[in-house]
Amino acid sequence: MKVELVTTLKRQATKILADLHESKEPVLITEHGQPSAYLIDVEDFEFMQNRIQILEGIARGEVAILEHRTYTQTEAKKAMNKWLK
């Protein structure tokens, strides 16, 4: 992973962004020697956001199973018939 100082980002933003788009490698931005932020490609960010939504849906489903908030196939079909007419 590439690491850049925040001052370098300020001075060379266009070059750093061009390199980012070409390599697709995240850039860690540091301030005062400490990690401050990551720069990532837009497509990679959107991919990660979509994956997070899928994982959150799976987690909600697991909680529903543990709390016995589930339906049999017959119950689900009956409930869905209201919307599928």
PyMOL CGO cylinders between C-alpha atoms (Angstrom):
from pymol import cmd
from pymol.cgo import CYLINDER

trace = [
    CYLINDER, 0.00, 0.00, 0.00, 1.25, 3.42, -0.89, 0.3, 1, 1, 1, 1, 1, 1,
    CYLINDER, 1.25, 3.42, -0.89, 1.70, 5.93, 1.95, 0.3, 1, 1, 1, 1, 1, 1,
    CYLINDER, 1.70, 5.93, 1.95, 1.71, 9.70, 1.44, 0.3, 1, 1, 1, 1, 1, 1,
    CYLINDER, 1.71, 9.70, 1.44, 2.01, 12.68, 3.73, 0.3, 1, 1, 1, 1, 1, 1,
    CYLINDER, 2.01, 12.68, 3.73, -0.96, 15.04, 3.81, 0.3, 1, 1, 1, 1, 1, 1,
    CYLINDER, -0.96, 15.04, 3.81, 1.36, 17.84, 2.64, 0.3, 1, 1, 1, 1, 1, 1,
    CYLINDER, 1.36, 17.84, 2.64, 2.34, 15.75, -0.38, 0.3, 1, 1, 1, 1, 1, 1,
    CYLINDER, 2.34, 15.75, -0.38, -1.34, 15.19, -1.12, 0.3, 1, 1, 1, 1, 1, 1,
    CYLINDER, -1.34, 15.19, -1.12, -1.91, 18.95, -1.00, 0.3, 1, 1, 1, 1, 1, 1,
    CYLINDER, -1.91, 18.95, -1.00, 0.97, 19.61, -3.41, 0.3, 1, 1, 1, 1, 1, 1,
    CYLINDER, 0.97, 19.61, -3.41, 0.56, 16.66, -5.76, 0.3, 1, 1, 1, 1, 1, 1,
    CYLINDER, 0.56, 16.66, -5.76, -3.13, 15.72, -5.61, 0.3, 1, 1, 1, 1, 1, 1,
    CYLINDER, -3.13, 15.72, -5.61, -3.52, 15.36, -9.37, 0.3, 1, 1, 1, 1, 1, 1,
    CYLINDER, -3.52, 15.36, -9.37, -0.52, 13.03, -9.67, 0.3, 1, 1, 1, 1, 1, 1,
    CYLINDER, -0.52, 13.03, -9.67, -1.53, 10.96, -6.63, 0.3, 1, 1, 1, 1, 1, 1,
    CYLINDER, -1.53, 10.96, -6.63, -5.07, 10.58, -7.99, 0.3, 1, 1, 1, 1, 1, 1,
    CYLINDER, -5.07, 10.58, -7.99, -3.77, 9.61, -11.43, 0.3, 1, 1, 1, 1, 1, 1,
    CYLINDER, -3.77, 9.61, -11.43, -1.54, 6.95, -9.84, 0.3, 1, 1, 1, 1, 1, 1,
    CYLINDER, -1.54, 6.95, -9.84, -4.48, 5.73, -7.75, 0.3, 1, 1, 1, 1, 1, 1,
    CYLINDER, -4.48, 5.73, -7.75, -6.72, 5.33, -10.79, 0.3, 1, 1, 1, 1, 1, 1,
    CYLINDER, -6.72, 5.33, -10.79, -3.99, 3.53, -12.70, 0.3, 1, 1, 1, 1, 1, 1,
    CYLINDER, -3.99, 3.53, -12.70, -2.85, 1.14, -9.96, 0.3, 1, 1, 1, 1, 1, 1,
    CYLINDER, -2.85, 1.14, -9.96, -6.17, 0.77, -8.06, 0.3, 1, 1, 1, 1, 1, 1,
    CYLINDER, -6.17, 0.77, -8.06, -3.97, 0.57, -4.94, 0.3, 1, 1, 1, 1, 1, 1,
    CYLINDER, -3.97, 0.57, -4.94, -5.30, 2.44, -1.86, 0.3, 1, 1, 1, 1, 1, 1,
    CYLINDER, -5.30, 2.44, -1.86, -3.22, 5.34, -0.56, 0.3, 1, 1, 1, 1, 1, 1,
    CYLINDER, -3.22, 5.34, -0.56, -2.78, 5.84, 3.18, 0.3, 1, 1, 1, 1, 1, 1,
    CYLINDER, -2.78, 5.84, 3.18, -2.58, 9.53, 4.07, 0.3, 1, 1, 1, 1, 1, 1,
    CYLINDER, -2.58, 9.53, 4.07, -0.64, 10.41, 7.21, 0.3, 1, 1, 1, 1, 1, 1,
    CYLINDER, -0.64, 10.41, 7.21, -0.64, 13.54, 9.35, 0.3, 1, 1, 1, 1, 1, 1,
    CYLINDER, -0.64, 13.54, 9.35, 2.12, 14.15, 11.87, 0.3, 1, 1, 1, 1, 1, 1,
    CYLINDER, 2.12, 14.15, 11.87, 3.33, 10.59, 11.32, 0.3, 1, 1, 1, 1, 1, 1,
    CYLINDER, 3.33, 10.59, 11.32, -0.07, 9.07, 12.16, 0.3, 1, 1, 1, 1, 1, 1,
    CYLINDER, -0.07, 9.07, 12.16, -2.57, 7.41, 9.78, 0.3, 1, 1, 1, 1, 1, 1,
    CYLINDER, -2.57, 7.41, 9.78, -5.31, 9.90, 8.94, 0.3, 1, 1, 1, 1, 1, 1,
    CYLINDER, -5.31, 9.90, 8.94, -7.30, 8.66, 5.93, 0.3, 1, 1, 1, 1, 1, 1,
    CYLINDER, -7.30, 8.66, 5.93, -7.35, 6.30, 2.98, 0.3, 1, 1, 1, 1, 1, 1,
    CYLINDER, -7.35, 6.30, 2.98, -7.81, 7.31, -0.62, 0.3, 1, 1, 1, 1, 1, 1,
    CYLINDER, -7.81, 7.31, -0.62, -9.47, 4.58, -2.66, 0.3, 1, 1, 1, 1, 1, 1,
    CYLINDER, -9.47, 4.58, -2.66, -10.83, 4.34, -6.17, 0.3, 1, 1, 1, 1, 1, 1,
    CYLINDER, -10.83, 4.34, -6.17, -14.55, 5.13, -6.53, 0.3, 1, 1, 1, 1, 1, 1,
    CYLINDER, -14.55, 5.13, -6.53, -15.35, 1.72, -8.05, 0.3, 1, 1, 1, 1, 1, 1,
    CYLINDER, -15.35, 1.72, -8.05, -13.58, -0.05, -5.18, 0.3, 1, 1, 1, 1, 1, 1,
    CYLINDER, -13.58, -0.05, -5.18, -15.46, 2.06, -2.63, 0.3, 1, 1, 1, 1, 1, 1,
    CYLINDER, -15.46, 2.06, -2.63, -18.82, 1.31, -4.24, 0.3, 1, 1, 1, 1, 1, 1,
    CYLINDER, -18.82, 1.31, -4.24, -17.97, -2.41, -4.42, 0.3, 1, 1, 1, 1, 1, 1,
    CYLINDER, -17.97, -2.41, -4.42, -17.13, -2.41, -0.70, 0.3, 1, 1, 1, 1, 1, 1,
    CYLINDER, -17.13, -2.41, -0.70, -20.34, -0.54, 0.16, 0.3, 1, 1, 1, 1, 1, 1,
    CYLINDER, -20.34, -0.54, 0.16, -22.41, -3.11, -1.77, 0.3, 1, 1, 1, 1, 1, 1,
    CYLINDER, -22.41, -3.11, -1.77, -20.61, -5.96, -0.04, 0.3, 1, 1, 1, 1, 1, 1,
    CYLINDER, -20.61, -5.96, -0.04, -21.24, -4.36, 3.37, 0.3, 1, 1, 1, 1, 1, 1,
    CYLINDER, -21.24, -4.36, 3.37, -24.98, -4.12, 2.58, 0.3, 1, 1, 1, 1, 1, 1,
    CYLINDER, -24.98, -4.12, 2.58, -25.07, -7.81, 1.66, 0.3, 1, 1, 1, 1, 1, 1,
    CYLINDER, -25.07, -7.81, 1.66, -23.24, -8.79, 4.86, 0.3, 1, 1, 1, 1, 1, 1,
    CYLINDER, -23.24, -8.79, 4.86, -25.56, -6.63, 6.97, 0.3, 1, 1, 1, 1, 1, 1,
    CYLINDER, -25.56, -6.63, 6.97, -28.57, -8.36, 5.38, 0.3, 1, 1, 1, 1, 1, 1,
    CYLINDER, -28.57, -8.36, 5.38, -27.09, -11.75, 6.21, 0.3, 1, 1, 1, 1, 1, 1,
    CYLINDER, -27.09, -11.75, 6.21, -26.47, -10.62, 9.81, 0.3, 1, 1, 1, 1, 1, 1,
    CYLINDER, -26.47, -10.62, 9.81, -30.11, -9.44, 10.12, 0.3, 1, 1, 1, 1, 1, 1,
    CYLINDER, -30.11, -9.44, 10.12, -31.25, -12.82, 8.82, 0.3, 1, 1, 1, 1, 1, 1,
    CYLINDER, -31.25, -12.82, 8.82, -29.11, -14.65, 11.36, 0.3, 1, 1, 1, 1, 1, 1,
    CYLINDER, -29.11, -14.65, 11.36, -30.56, -12.54, 14.18, 0.3, 1, 1, 1, 1, 1, 1,
    CYLINDER, -30.56, -12.54, 14.18, -34.09, -13.25, 12.92, 0.3, 1, 1, 1, 1, 1, 1,
    CYLINDER, -34.09, -13.25, 12.92, -33.35, -16.99, 13.00, 0.3, 1, 1, 1, 1, 1, 1,
    CYLINDER, -33.35, -16.99, 13.00, -31.97, -16.77, 16.54, 0.3, 1, 1, 1, 1, 1, 1,
    CYLINDER, -31.97, -16.77, 16.54, -35.04, -14.80, 17.66, 0.3, 1, 1, 1, 1, 1, 1,
    CYLINDER, -35.04, -14.80, 17.66, -37.37, -17.29, 15.92, 0.3, 1, 1, 1, 1, 1, 1,
    CYLINDER, -37.37, -17.29, 15.92, -38.75, -14.59, 13.64, 0.3, 1, 1, 1, 1, 1, 1,
    CYLINDER, -38.75, -14.59, 13.64, -39.02, -16.89, 10.62, 0.3, 1, 1, 1, 1, 1, 1,
    CYLINDER, -39.02, -16.89, 10.62, -41.80, -18.22, 8.40, 0.3, 1, 1, 1, 1, 1, 1,
    CYLINDER, -41.80, -18.22, 8.40, -42.46, -21.62, 6.93, 0.3, 1, 1, 1, 1, 1, 1,
    CYLINDER, -42.46, -21.62, 6.93, -42.62, -21.81, 3.14, 0.3, 1, 1, 1, 1, 1, 1,
    CYLINDER, -42.62, -21.81, 3.14, -46.42, -22.07, 3.31, 0.3, 1, 1, 1, 1, 1, 1,
    CYLINDER, -46.42, -22.07, 3.31, -46.67, -18.99, 5.55, 0.3, 1, 1, 1, 1, 1, 1,
    CYLINDER, -46.67, -18.99, 5.55, -44.33, -17.05, 3.29, 0.3, 1, 1, 1, 1, 1, 1,
    CYLINDER, -44.33, -17.05, 3.29, -46.30, -17.97, 0.15, 0.3, 1, 1, 1, 1, 1, 1,
    CYLINDER, -46.30, -17.97, 0.15, -49.56, -16.94, 1.82, 0.3, 1, 1, 1, 1, 1, 1,
    CYLINDER, -49.56, -16.94, 1.82, -48.10, -13.58, 2.88, 0.3, 1, 1, 1, 1, 1, 1,
    CYLINDER, -48.10, -13.58, 2.88, -46.55, -12.96, -0.56, 0.3, 1, 1, 1, 1, 1, 1,
    CYLINDER, -46.55, -12.96, -0.56, -49.78, -13.73, -2.42, 0.3, 1, 1, 1, 1, 1, 1,
    CYLINDER, -49.78, -13.73, -2.42, -51.12, -10.39, -1.17, 0.3, 1, 1, 1, 1, 1, 1,
    CYLINDER, -51.12, -10.39, -1.17, -48.49, -8.55, -3.25, 0.3, 1, 1, 1, 1, 1, 1,
    CYLINDER, -48.49, -8.55, -3.25, -48.16, -10.95, -6.19, 0.3, 1, 1, 1, 1, 1, 1,
    CYLINDER, -48.16, -10.95, -6.19, -51.74, -10.81, -7.48, 0.3, 1, 1, 1, 1, 1, 1,
]
cmd.load_cgo(trace, "trace")
